[in-house]
Amino acid sequence: MDRLPSEILLAIATNLDASWDINALAQANHRFFNTLNNHLYRHDALFNGMNSLCWAAQRGVVATAQFSINASRGIDDDDCEPLFNLNYALYEAVMNRHIDVISCIIKVEGADPNIRSDFRPLPAMCIAAREGYTEIIKVLLLAKDTHPNPKDSFTPSPLSLAAYRGFVDIVELLLDVTGIDADCRDSNNRTPLFYAVLSDSPSPEVVSCFLGRSDLTIDVNVEDRSGDRHTRNTGRTPLIVASQFKSAAIANLLLDVPGIDVNHSDQSGKTALHFAAELGREDIVRALLQHHADPDPKDNENETPLFLAAKNGSVPVVKMLQEAGADPNHICDNRAHALGAARTEGHGEVAQVLRDFGRLDLNSLGPVPRNWNASRGKMWIERAQKNSDDLP
């Protein structure tokens, strides 16, 4: 068999259906390998979806990747069974950070780093942005007709992922791409700027990247339309999220933007001042008031920032809100008021501050109900039930 002419050897290989059979024959000796190698890659491209390219992408073997790509030239999608999956191989190369293999794949017609493969939930560009692979992003942007905008609203944009992870260099790189949609919305109406503020570790530098681009359209008052664990209610803007998550530096950056809506309320009727006051964030409350925030807005339960600050025992915030004109005599829908909330929660100093300011009308303030909020009402019910269970 070692003396078989190359033509007969190729004829034998052509009648073999499985790639591993062809490969086993090619491994017989050096001459067989040289004769059958191109046929083996061609067979792989036609019938195995370019498995050799995926193998090379996972391991960073550039020569194998190039052989596989060369063997696929001139093959139409209709000729392949199954279709060879360039974008799956591209995903694997990005995941394993094999830049040389990535460079080979993106030169192939049909390779698109913004297309999801059938086997992976995110496209290659999104993976690189999420993981902070700056150099890989640069290589992917060289792909023919590629851009970093998402193909649909259900796929997060690379810019949003990089902003959420706090990768300043990638955000700057993508914002400089011609045709970038810096204000692209996902299915929850969240933009890259929104994700930058929503981040677990929000970066003022990343937020500044967006706010400093006067050449791009960026909506600083974009409203979240989801109801997940991060926002709990829809309608929150980046400023509300920054106030809710105690990001004073980011709140100050947003407040300096012309057109910022400092009094925007979410679905529950709460403004940024509600959240900052409830958390006792003196710095954010001061900044909001300095930018002409309404000191006495009412949410859907008719609660005010002063009431929330008094309830949680924040003396400095209570003082600031009173000085800004907040009404200490306001009564919420649950018949509670700032003074009653402070006393009920045991914040004697806050109660004294409210009295000393001289604007309380004690005659108009009735007693605070025992179950004036949900948590205290639950405690009261549990205590009453326990007492009844103890009766003989």
N, C-alpha and C positions, 0 to 999 in steps of 0.2 A: 504493500500500500504506500510505502514511503516513496516509491518511484512513480506514482500516479501523476500524469500531466496536470497542470494547474486547471485546465479547462474541465477535466473530469472531476477534479476536487471541488470546483465551484458548482458543478452540476449536482454532485452529491449533497452539498450544503444547501442548495436551492430546494431540494426535496425534503429537507428537515424542517419540521414545523416549530419546534421549541428552540428558543435562543440558547438555552443551556446545552442542548445537543450540538449546536453549531460551535458554541464556545469550547466544549469538550474536544471537538474535532480540531479546532484551531490550536488548542494547547498541546497537541501531539508532538509537534516539533517547531523549530524556528521557521521553516519554509511554509508549513501549513498556516502558521500565524500570519505571516506576511501576505499570504494569498487570500485568506478568509477574513482578515480584520475589517476591511471596508464593507464586505458583505454582511458581517455580523452587526455592524452599527446601522447599516441600511435596514436590515431586518428588524432591529430594535425600534427604529424610527417608524417603520410602517405598521408594526403589529403590537408593540409593547409600550407605546406612549412615551418613547425616549426615556426608558428607565435608567439607561446609562448616564443621561444628563442629570437626572435627579440624584443618582449615586455620587456623581462627581461634585454636584452642588453641596451635598451633605459633608463631603470629605475634603473639598478644596482641591481636587485634582484637575488642573486646568487643561492638560493634554486630553484627558478623557472627555471633558466638556466640549472642547473644540472638535474632536473627532465626531461626537454625537451631533453637534450642530451642523458640521459639514455634510454628514450623511443624510440629514433631513432636507437639504436644499432641493428645490424642485418638486417637493411633495405637497400636494394640496390636502386640505383638511379632509376632503371626501375620500382620499386614498388611505387615510389612517384609521386603524381599528385597534384600540380606541384612538381618539385625537391625542396627539402629543401635547403634553401640558407644560408649556414654557413657563407659565406664571407660577406653577407649583415649584418648579426647579428654582425660579428666581426667589421665591419665598424661602426655600431651604438655604439658598446661598446667603441671603440676608440674615437669617436666623443664626447661621454659623459664622457670619462675618468674613466670608471669603470674597474679598473685593475683586480679585482677578477673575474669578468665575462669573461674578456679577457683570463685569465689563464685557465678557464674552456673550452673555445671554442678552443683554439689552441691545445689542447690535442686530439681533434677529428680528425680522419682520413679524409683528404680532406680539412681541414681548411688551407688556404694559405693567409697570410697577404699581398702578392704581387699580388693577383688576384683581378681584378675589379669585383664587383657584377654587375648584370644586371640593378641595380637601381642607381648606383653611379659612377661618372666619375673617381675617384681615389681609389686605393686600400688602405687598412688600414695602411700599413707601410708608404705610402706616406703622409697620413693625419697626422700621428704621427710625422713624420719628419718636415712637413710644420708648424705644430703648436708648435713644440719644446717640445714634450712630451718625455723626455729622459727616464724616468722609464718605460713608455709603450713600447718604442723601445726595451729596454732590455728584456721585457716579450715576445714581438713578435718574437724576435730572437731565442726564445726557441722552437718555432713551429717546427715540424718535417720537415727536409729537406728544411728549408727555408733559404733564403739568400736575401740581400737587392738589388740585381741587378734587373733592370727592365725586364719585360717579352717581351717588344717590344720597338721600337724606338719612338713610339707615346706617351708612358707613361713616364712622368719624373721620374728619379730615386730618391729614398729617399735622397741619398747623394747630388744630385743637389738641391733639395728643401731645405735641411738643410743649404747648403752652401749659397744659395741665401738669406735665412732669417738670416744668421749670427749666427747660433747656433753652437758654437765651440765644446761644449761637445758632441753633436750628431755627428758632423763630425768626431771627434776623435774616437768615439765609432764605427762608421761604417767603418772607414778606418782600424780598427783593426780586422774586421771580415775576417776570412779565405775565400779566393775566391772572395773578393770584386773587382769589376771592377772600379777602381778609375778614369778611363779615358773613361767611357762609353759615347757614343754619342747619342743624341736624333735626331729627324728628321731634325733639323736645324744644326746638327754637333756640337752642344754645349756640352761641358763637365762640370762636377761639378766645376772644377777650373774656367772655363769661367763664370759660373753662380755666383761664389763667387765674381768675379771682376765686373760683370754686376749688382750686387745688388743695390737697391735704397740707401742702407747705407752700402757700402762695408767695410768689416772688415779685417784689416791687419792680425789679429790673425787667421781668417779662411783661408786666402790665405797661411799663414805660415804653417798651418796644411798640406797642399798639397805639398808645396815646400820643406818641411823638410823630406819628405818620400822618401828616396833613394831606399827603397825596393819595391816601386810601380812604375808602368809605368805611367807617367803623361806628356802629351804633352803641353809645355808652349807656343807653337806657333800655337795652334789649331785655325783654321779659321772658323768664323761664316759663315753659308751658308743661312742665312735668310735675309729679307729686311724689318724688322718691325720698329716700332717707336724708338726702343732702338739703333739700329745700322744704320738705313737708307740705308746702303749699305752692300753688302756681302763682305767677305774676311777680316774682322777685327779680330785681335788677342787680347788676354787679355791685352797686352801692349798698343795697340791702344785704347782699351776701357778705360783703366785706364787713359790715357792721355786725352781722350775726356771728361771723367767725372770728371777730376780734382783730381784724387786720387794719390797724390804725394807719399804717404807712400807705396801704393801697386805698383806703377811704380818702385820705388827703389827696392822693394823685387824682382820683376820680372827681373830687369836689372842685378841683382846679380846672376841669374841662368845661369850656363854654357849652351851655345847653344841658348840663346835668340836671336831672329832675330830683331835687333833694327831698321833695315831699311825696314821691310816688309811693303808693301803698300796694301790698300784695293782695292775694285773694282773701286773706283774713282781715284785711284792713290795716295791717301794721306797716308803718314806715321804718326807714332806717333808724330814726330816733327811738322808736319803740324798742328795737332790739338792743341798741347801744345802752339805753337807759336801764333796761331789764338786766343786762349783764354788768351794769355798774362801770361801764367804760367811760371814765371822765374825759379822756383825750378825744374819743370819737364824738361824744356828746358836744363837747366844746367846739370841735371843728364843724359839726352840723349846724349848730346855732350861729356860728360866725358866718356861715354861708346861707343864712336866712331861712333855716328850717323852721316850720311851724312848731312852736314849743308845746302846743296842746292838741295834737291830732287825736282823733278817736278811732279805735278799730271796730270790728264788727260786734264786739261785746261791750262797746262804749268805754273801753279802758284807755287810759292815757299814759304817756311815758312817765309822768310824775307818779301816778298810781303804781306802776311797775317798779320804779326805782324805790319808792317807799316800802313796797311789799318785800323787796329783796335787801333792804337796809343799806342803801348806798347814800351816805350823807352828802358827799361832794356833788353828786348828780342831782339830788333833791334841791340843794342850794342853787345850783346853776339854773335848773328849770324854773324855780320860783323867781329868780332874778330876771329870767327871760320872759316872764309873764304867764307861766302855767297856773291854772286855777286850782288851788288846793281844796276848794269846796265842791269839786265835781263828783257826782255820784254815778257809779257804773251801773250797768243793767242788773247786776247781781246785788245791788244796794250797798256795795262796799265803796269805800272812799280811801284816799291816801292815808289820813290819820288813823282810821280804823284798821287798815291793812298793816300799818307799822306797829300798832299796839298788839294786834292779834298775833303777828309773827315775832313779837318780843323785841322790836327795834326801838327801844326807848329814846335813843339819841335822835333818831329820825323824827319821832313824834315831837320831841322838844324843838327841833329845828322848824318843823311845820308851825308849831304854836308861836315861836319867837318871831317868825317873819311878819306876823301881824295882819294877815289877810284871811284867817280862818273865821268862818261864821258858825260857831259851835251850836247855835240854835237851829241851824238848818241841817245839821248832820245828825242823822239818826244812828241807832246802834247797828253795828255790823252783824249780819246774820251769822249764826254759828257755822253753817256750811256755806260760807261766802265764795268758795271756789271749789273746783272739782276734787282736788287732792284732800282739802280739809273736810269736805263733805264725806268723802270715802272713809277717812279716819273716824269721823263721828259715827257713821253707820256701823263700821266694824266694832267700835267700842260699845255701841248700844246693843249690838247683837251678842257680843261677848258677855255683857252684863245680864242679858236676858237668859243666856245659856247657863249662867251660874245660879239662877234662881232654883229653889227646890221644887 
